[in-house]
Amino acid sequence: MSAGQVLEFLRILLVILISIDVHEFSHAWAATWLGDPTPESQGRLTLNPVAHLDPLGTLMIVISSFSGFGFGWGRPVQVNAARLRYGPAVGMGIVAAAGPLSNLLIALITSLGYRLLGCSPVFNGGALCDMFTTFVLINVVLALFNLIPLFPLDGFRIVLAILRLFRGRTAIELGYRLESTAAYGPMLFILLILADQVLHVSILQTIIGTPANALIRFLLGFRL
């Protein structure tokens, strides 16, 4: 492995660890703001990455970062939904939305740094431009991936909260149907990843690719 590849690996690894850390902290902060003391009592209301990293998820980040684009997960924040303002469903939807929103905020802030430095695909501004680019790419994809309405991803809780707000018969029926998928959601989640990585059936690329390219073009001025 060349020095350039080592630096790229370390950059991707660092960005993913920071992004997941902020993502999980945001869940904890939102739950605390909504009235549940559970995250704070369990030491999750902190930006210390040790509090949020899952051993297996971190190992996956390290291993997959060698491929040039890491994948992994943090330790889920435990929340007592009954103690949340606005009710369990809507409250959990807000807590869930805090994670992806934090990643989009990171992408926005680092894109501003990218543009202030005058970075572009034509002008290579060095390590800092590469770091800003990596932050934007990873956080856009992380946010959109988590918005997929499939348990245990954040999008599952967000969509349930939206359906609860409508309160119509159709919304209630859709909510029950979505809740019924929670039991086999993790299996569908794994199948999505296997289809993309092993069978090369680009389901995730179809779901995430178009909006990701649009966001990245808006933030950085170029497409993937």
C-alpha angles and dihedrals in degrees: 000000000000124000089253092054092048091052091048091050092049092046093052092044093050094047093050093048092050093045094050090045092055091042094056093041088054091055089051093047093049093049091049091048089052092055107268114125093189098099092049093047089052093050096250097122091090140088091227102123092213089070094055107034119105113212096226093038091051091049089052090051092053094046096043093045087072087068091062096255119058130216129195145113143239131235108281116248112242113229132183099222093193091066096053123107117245092032133289098285099044092037092053089047090057092046090049093048092054091071100056091038090057090053092050089050091052089050091050095048094047091046088057089054089049092054095042089056090051092241119168140152087263097045113052104203094188133242096342093054089048090050093050091048092050092049091052096045096046096043094048091051092042091052095047093044091053091050092066104115095235125114126278091024121095093247089069092063093039094055091045089053092050091049090050090054092058094052093190123134093254092049092049092050092048090049092053091048091050091048090052090061092060092087093062098025095107090053091051088046091055092045090054091055094044092049090053099042104031107024093032091227099148100217093137091045090053093048098041106021101076098046091040092054091047092051094045091049089051093048102037104019097241140076129237 
